[in-house]
């Protein structure tokens, strides 16, 4: 996740210190992101400072410990502009724990296993969708509302995949699963045989 660029965007509006930036980030992105770990934020600020994208100034306070205030540099503004103008590929690609579960359940040849995996995921996604819908209705900030709507669309796409997997894998009274399980057994036997021949 490009949190460092989000921090640069916050600093582009003016200098700020750690807890102030944490609060501004959480208010800007809304509740679906979750709280930003302050230790992680300070690591990001340290990296940005090391890379010359921000400068840090220690300011004395009369009662509390010194406060470190961060300000974006010209290089930081250039990096923020570069990031804003380039497209954003999926950060995780298409590697997904659920896809691996579907693969494992399908290759087992067991309709019960496939049904359990799909049913559990569908229930989880429906709860997530209801939660996002509630958060969106309460969101006062239009940008946060848009982010929550985007999150809902991702969940809806995942639900569509669950429906697709169910219709493909459980079609024909289990014929598809039986064929997949047979393929897996054949591939395993071929691999074992090749290993023995080579050894």
Residue pairs with C-beta under 8 A, 6 or more apart in sequence:
1 91
2 83
3 25
3 36
3 40
3 41
3 44
4 44
4 47
4 48
5 79
5 80
5 83
5 84
6 25
6 28
6 29
7 21
7 25
7 41
7 44
7 45
7 48
8 48
8 53
8 54
8 72
8 76
8 77
8 79
8 80
8 83
9 80
9 84
10 16
10 21
10 24
10 25
10 28
11 21
11 54
11 70
11 71
11 72
11 76
12 72
12 76
12 77
12 80
15 69
15 70
15 71
16 24
16 69
16 70
17 67
17 68
17 69
17 70
18 38
18 41
18 42
18 45
18 68
19 38
21 41
21 45
21 70
22 36
22 38
22 41
25 36
25 41
26 33
26 35
26 36
27 141
28 143
28 144
29 144
29 147
30 135
30 139
30 141
30 143
30 144
30 147
30 148
31 135
31 144
32 132
32 135
32 147
32 148
32 151
33 147
45 54
45 56
45 70
48 54
48 70
48 76
49 55
49 56
49 70
51 75
52 73
52 75
52 76
53 72
53 73
53 75
53 76
53 79
54 70
54 71
54 72
54 73
54 76
55 70
55 71
55 73
56 68
56 69
56 70
57 68
57 69
57 70
57 71
58 66
58 67
58 68
58 69
59 66
59 67
59 68
59 69
60 66
61 67
72 80
98 121
98 158
101 117
101 121
102 114
102 117
102 118
102 165
102 169
105 113
105 114
105 116
105 117
106 114
106 165
106 169
106 177
106 180
107 180
107 181
107 184
108 114
108 177
108 181
109 177
109 178
109 180
109 181
109 182
109 184
110 177
111 170
111 174
111 177
114 165
114 166
114 169
114 170
114 177
115 166
115 170
118 162
118 165
118 166
121 158
121 162
122 159
122 162
125 155
125 158
125 159
125 162
126 159
128 155
129 152
129 155
129 156
129 159
132 148
132 151
132 152
132 155
133 152
135 148
136 145
136 148
136 149
136 152
139 145
139 148
168 176
169 176
169 177
170 176
170 177
